[in-house]
């Protein structure tokens, strides 16, 4: 190489509101090992849908993305659909939820929980 650094795409970003919510949920659970698992499954009104779950165990082929004292976990199948996305947290009239802002999605549904690539 000629001294130029190679570009590695950002796997996933975490908004400040999502980080704060994740920190408070971890404190409520009293388990510092908890991570937010973000995954993609088939279904929803646009073909794929996002899912969130807490994980305190990480599989050998999972990707762990750390943001200081909190972390996201993504399985290898979901990873390809989530590269470059931002995990956010919003509170509104419809309630509070984690959501994914995905630049790879060509179509999203009105609820924001499903997408198509």
WOHURA-V844893 format. One record per pair of residues at least 24 apart in sequence whose C-alpha atoms are under 10 Angstrom apart, sorted by the first residue. I is the first residue (numbers start at 1). GAP is how many residues later the second one is. Records with the same first field share a line. If there is no record, write none. Layout:
I=GAP / GAP
This chain:
9=74 / 75
10=55 / 72 / 73 / 74 / 75 / 76
11=52 / 53 / 54 / 63 / 68 / 69 / 71 / 72 / 73 / 74 / 75
12=26 / 52 / 53 / 54 / 60 / 61 / 62 / 67 / 70 / 71 / 72 / 73 / 74 / 75 / 88 / 90
13=52 / 53 / 54 / 59 / 69 / 70 / 71 / 72 / 73 / 74 / 75 / 87 / 88
14=51 / 52 / 53 / 56 / 57 / 58 / 71 / 72 / 73 / 74 / 75 / 86
15=71 / 72 / 73 / 74
16=71 / 72 / 73
17=70 / 71 / 72 / 73 / 74 / 81
18=68 / 69 / 70 / 71 / 72 / 79 / 80 / 81
19=48 / 49 / 50 / 51 / 52 / 68 / 69 / 70
20=50 / 69
21=67 / 68 / 69 / 76 / 77
22=32 / 47 / 48 / 49 / 50 / 67 / 76
23=46 / 47 / 48
25=29
26=28 / 44
31=25
32=24 / 37 / 38
33=24 / 36 / 37 / 38
34=24 / 36 / 37 / 38 / 39
35=29 / 30 / 31 / 34 / 35 / 36 / 37 / 38
36=28 / 29 / 34 / 35 / 36 / 37 / 38
37=25 / 26 / 27 / 34 / 35 / 36 / 37 / 38
38=34 / 35 / 36 / 37 / 40 / 41 / 44 / 49 / 60 / 61 / 62
39=34 / 35 / 36 / 37 / 38 / 39 / 40 / 42 / 43
40=34 / 35 / 37 / 38 / 39 / 40 / 41 / 42 / 73 / 74 / 75
41=36 / 37 / 73
42=72 / 73
43=71 / 72
44=64 / 65 / 67 / 69 / 70 / 71 / 72
45=63 / 64 / 65 / 66 / 68 / 69 / 70 / 71
46=59 / 60 / 61 / 62 / 63 / 64 / 66 / 67 / 68 / 69 / 70 / 71
47=60 / 61 / 62 / 67 / 68 / 69 / 70
48=33 / 57 / 60 / 65 / 66 / 67 / 68 / 69
49=51 / 59 / 60 / 63 / 64 / 65 / 66 / 67
50=28 / 31 / 32 / 48 / 49 / 50 / 62 / 63 / 64 / 65
51=47 / 48 / 49 / 62 / 63
52=45 / 46 / 47 / 48
80=24
81=24 / 35 / 36
